[in-house]
Structure formats: C-alpha cells, structure tokens
C-alpha cells in the first residue's frame, strides 16, 4: 500500500455520504467539481437538561412543566419549561439552549435534539457518474493526472496550480508568496517556512502541496483554512523530481486537492487531481506488486526520495545494510548508482 | 489427505492460519507429520489496499499463491476463492487473524473514576480500540455534561460500567445513569447510534434489556467491578472484540469466501476470525496451563505492540498503537531508549517519516535502532498494563519464566539484530530471576492461540519447545549492590567446553550456549534469583545463548550514560 503518481489515467472515486440521504445525480451524468452529488441532514447531537432541578422542583418528573410537546421545534431562548409559584403570581422558566427539537423526558430530565445541519457531498472532481448507490452516493469515473502524498489535512478544495519556486529543492519563504496565490493551490518543492504558510493564509490561497514540512510547521497546518498535501515526509525533503515535473507541466490548470488523512484500509490517500484525457496507462495504484522495468521512488533512507528503475527482483530474501534479510529489488537510481532496496520501501510511479 | 474433521474431535490433519497484518498478509500451513501438527510452509505477500475486505481478500490470495507454490499443493478450488471442501485438496480448518483494520472508536462512561472507569480502561487496553472519550460521573462537572461529552465524540461503541454488587439492588446513581444513557442512545438517529456495551450491575442490565427489546444495539458483559477486590476484565474485552469484528464485517457469513468452505462442509466454526490480541492472550494462557511457568508473549507488528501474559495472578493483555507521533508530546519519549542522552533531531525526523509509511522496513542500522527504541517504549507501556494482571513481582522486576517475541516486524528485522531485539523486549518487561527466551518469526504462537479457541489440545502441541525458536536463557538477579563489584559468577558444565564467566554489577554479558546443560551459579550476597536459586541449575541455551543481566532489579528506567550502548554491543549490535 503506497501513494501513487500518474501523468494521465482513468480512475474511479467514491463520493459518499456519512449516513443515508439523497443522491442528486443519475448514472451517466457528467459532473463538475462543485456540483452537489448527494446530501443529507446530520443531527446536531443531543442536549440533556435537568429541567426540574433548574425549576427548583427537585426530582419531580419534567413532563409536568414542559411548555411544548415532544416533536416540537424550539428556537434558542424560547421557553422549554415553566413552573408557577405563589398561586401563579410568580414563574420560573427554563429556555432552550439553542435551536432544538423537544424529544422526550425521563424523570426530571428532558432530551433535546439540536438542530440538524445539511451535509452536502460535492463531486470534487470533473468526471462521469458510473455507479449510483441509492441514498448513499456515487462512483465517478475521472480521467487525468494524479499525485498522492503521505500526509494530508484540511479537507478539500479546488484551485489553479501555481509553483512558488523554480525547482523542487527550494524551501519557500514568505517573499515567494504574493497576490497571485489568491485562489491558487500553491506548490513548494522542499517545503515552506511557517511565515510563508501564514502569508498563504493571508492572501487567500486554496491549498498547499509541498515535498515536506518541518516538524515545527506541522501543527500550523491545522490552523490554516486550506488543505495541505505532503508528498515525501517531515523535514526538508525535496519533492521527488517526477512529482515536481508533473505539477510543473500542469501549472495554471485547475486542480482538485483532497487533504484527507491516509486511510490504507479504505485505500484513501491525500491527493491532487488535474482533469485530462485519460488516454494513457491507468493511474490506480499497482496491486499486483512490483516488476522489473518499473519506475519507482525510494521511501526510506539511505536513498529516500530518489527515483530509479527496477532492474531485477531477487528470488529470495537478501541481506541489507541493517543485517536483516528481506525481499529486495535491484534499482538503478537516476543520477547514478545501483542499490538493493527492500520491496516494502519502493513506491511505484 | 487423511480424515478431516473439525467438529468431531478427531485429530486435525491440517490447519491454515491467515494473518492480515498492516504491512504483510501471511498464510501459514500446519500439517500432521509423524503424529504431530507441524509448521510445513508459509507464504507472505504485501497487504494490498482497496476498500477494506476486498483488499484483504486480494492480499490473502497473494499469500496463498506463494504458500501453494512452496508446498506444491493446491489449497483452493479452481475458482481461486475458497478453500476446498472435504474430500478435495485443501485444509481441515482455516482461521484468520486481523490486525490491519483501523481500531474501534470507543467511548467509556463509568460511575466512579477510581474503580469502574479504571477497571474498564484496563480491559479496553487489551482490545484493538481507540478510546475517544472517557468520563466518570464522580469526576465530571455534571451528569448531563458527562453524557453529552461521551456521545459527542461519535463513538462506534459506548461502554457503560459501574455499580458494585454489595446488594442485589443496584445503586440508584447507576440506575439513573444507565437509564439516561440508554434513552440518549436510542434518541440518536440510527446511523449515528453507537453499540451500547453494558458492564455494570446485573440488576441494571435487566432494566435495560426491555428498552432495547430485540435490537442488536445492547450487549451485556459481566460486571467489570462487582466488588472492590474483584475485576472481570475478560468478559468486557470479549464483548469489545466481538463488536470490533462485527463492525469491521468480519463476523458476517459469506464475507470471507476463503473461509466459507468450512461452513459448507462438515464442520462449522463459530469464530473464524480473531484479533491478534485475542489469539496471543489465549496462547499465553494455554502455555501457562501446560507448563506451569509464568509466560509473557510480546508481539511487534507494523501498527500494534501487544503484550499478553499468563501466570498465577491470571491472564492479561494490552496493546499500544504505533501511529504517527505527536511532535509536541510523545515523540521524544517514544525514543527515550536510544543509547544517546537525548534523541538527535535527525532521529526524530527519521522516526516520524518511518511512521508516515507504516508498511515500510528499516533499512539502515540507525533506522533499526529507532525501531528498537520504539519497540521497547511501547512494549513497556503495554507491559505495565498486562503484567500486573498475570505475574507476580513488581514494576521493574516481574517473575517471568518464559518470554517470547513475535510479530511481523520481528521477521522484518531479520536474524542479525536478534540480540538487541531481545534486549528491548527484556527491558520492556523486566523479568527477574531465570527466564527462557524465545523468538517466533513464523507466527507459530499466534497460530496456537487461534487454534486454542477451537482445539485447545491441538494448540498445546504447537507450544512445544521444538516448534519455537529457542533464543536462550536470561539470568537476572534481583537486588542492588555497588556498581562494578562482582555480582554473578557462572561455570558451565556439560557443554562443548567448560567455561567460567563473571559479571560485575551494572553489567550485561552474553555467553554463546547453543544447547542445554548444567551450570553452577554463584551470586553476591544481597542478590537473588528467586525460586531458581543458586548452585547447580539446568539452563537452556539457544541461538543467543545465556544472557547474564547484573543490572539489578527493579530495572532502572534511566541507566547511566553510555551503558545502553555497551549493553547493545554485548548483544552483538554493530550499528551506530
């Protein structure tokens, strides 16, 4: 299980509601990234109030004091329950803590359902609906370039790709960020400084793709309003050259950035996708394992981040630097050199 | 193939275990040879991604293909999907272990922080679960706030515990809490409703049952803390494990085509899929019952560290998850075992990057050292939960007579760093006295544990010494004497050559000793090997030999600077 990279391919992406709702498109429909494909209402959670205690009525059942009936909607501040004293001359009230529906009572307590919110699932990608799962969502067929990363956060967005530097080895400072980044998904080779991250937020960038981020900058990612995708890891790693070249060739094109965390169980990775023709090899991750002739990226030291071509696969486990014996491939590294690298540390490109 | 039976009690002629790990999926075959079940082959392939079960099924097919190629024997029918039925080539019993799936999101609500909450937390520590909320009524600002906080964490399951059984009638606080929680759960929309697992006073459970009627949302376990001095951890653990497997769709008939042949054939297996922790717990228990020796199994996978223990106090199991660490809080502490005074910045980076790619393997000596540091730290945390439930002794000095290290990552580390790997496991569990050491790169113990759920006697046969990889024996006297003074002297007899070794206090020495034999052990006054005693003792050797540990017990958490590097060196570590 590893992230993948493809310049042009045919992919499928599930777009699904978190709970049962309504699908708004039909099989065969062509959708744009901002089209709503499904929606549902999600409950706002429960509120539990000890109404009788607040009315000074001890543990007496709350239903004797309720101002409305189960099922009734209440606006914030509206009277939920009341108790009269002194022959009805004085009154004590409990009001709704927010917009909510009165559900039921149990002893002195009352259950309220906070107002539900509408949850909409956008298409997220430009593509065609090939499967409809009634009430749940759709599967889209999309064609284009794909780059997946090892870390993501901040949700989803759409914007135009904009490179912040001239090469993948450059770590970007705030001077590289200007008004042209407004509405764009910024691309930085070897990461961005904390100040550059803040500047991207200030100018209204819609996303960041970087080879790496420093350990200190990671917590800042949760404070920015746009999604972030990291392709290599933590530290000062340059973006792998094939990834950089792919994004460089797509500069100025509209991209979908999905900054979700890695979920290997569901085969979900943070990714950026740019619509294309899909005429070339499929972009889905290889599932049949690695093979001779395949282009790969090395995931771990001592050759981390380097790219090469598999020359051969060893038939039996071989000794490596640590002394362990593992299944390895002999990889001809671009830029020179040859190394036996554990299969677990190779990512197909 | 001979007779095949699962239900009749006849000896199994073959048994297949599938192990769905985060990095690798393994198929291990055991066959009856000369009257005994023996490991006869295994195949391993990468765990492939892809929408949960579909990915796992493809992963399994890959591992099985390799196993068939190795054994030159078909295990599947032509469809490639299912194990063959009786009368055709195949296996008599197939079971599976799961550790690749994400943990169960679990919330815990209890009556008292000190008793029911603490006991329930100990039970849950032994499950593949992530505690997303934890509230005790006596510590929360209000009952309403505790319930709202618990439910707002959107758990998949909610454990409700509390109510000691001093009287048949439940305490009113527990009845109120349970009534409120049950109605709150039922008031949620069905898609957002957690499974309610009740582990409190039985009288309250009876009050809850009618509310849930025929629904599947309520599961009742034995009271986690019926009395002050009694805990029922196993019952809650089992309910949480079952919920986890159901939620990950492992219990559904037909989901695992590969295991379905057993149902169509003569036999029926109730639990074809278990968690790795369930299997290890059962293996530890079985080994303890069979040998009468307190047993600790440590397991190191790509996503989990597990410690299972069985001994005179009972059975305990605990897990720790190997996620991406939080740089601000636990990153440095996870690497505290490194031989340098403080982890260098590049080590923190390398470690975090390794965790971003959990299926990758350490390649350089430095990366192996990082892995060992994490192994020691997470196993120590799990051991702190599991060992008090099973072993006699105290933190830093537990009476452990058999210690085993297994799991997929042990196989990844390979044979050379065996010494450092065992040292990390020893430091995590701190055995005191004489302790036999084992390695299990093939997963025999997990297989025995899975088999023990169905065929306990057959499982016991897999726990013979010859089925495991004996690494040697640790001699670790308890007590403390002045560092540098002679602590332990050993004279070996009956081996290939007579050998005398002396270890000074604070030191650690390895003596190659492949076989077994008698040795004369002398201890400095103030030190003790417990029931093993001094004098002439019979010692088992192995791949590592004898490990003479004169560092004293309880084992110090912060050893003198530089000493850890020398200990690693004594165990054959030649890395940085």
Interface residues (C-beta under 8 A of the other chain):
Chain A: X1 X2 X18 X19 X20 X42 X43 X45 X46 X47 X48 X49 X50 X103 X104 X106 X107 X109 X111 X113 X150 X151 X215 X216 X218 X219 X233 X234 X235 X262 X263 X264 X265 X266 X267 X285 X287 X289 X299 X300 X301 X302 X304 X319 X320 X321 X322 X323 X324 X325 X326 X341 X342 X343 X344 X345
Chain B: X22 X23 X45 X46 X47 X48 X49 X50 X51 X52 X55 X58 X62 X100 X101 X102 X143 X144 X147 X148 X151 X152 X176 X179 X180 X183 X184 X187 X188 X189 X191 X192 X324 X327 X328 X331 X348 X349 X350 X352 X353 X354 X356 X357 X358 X359 X360 X361 X362 X363 X364 X365 X366 X367 X368 X412 X413 X414 X415 X416 X417 X574 X575
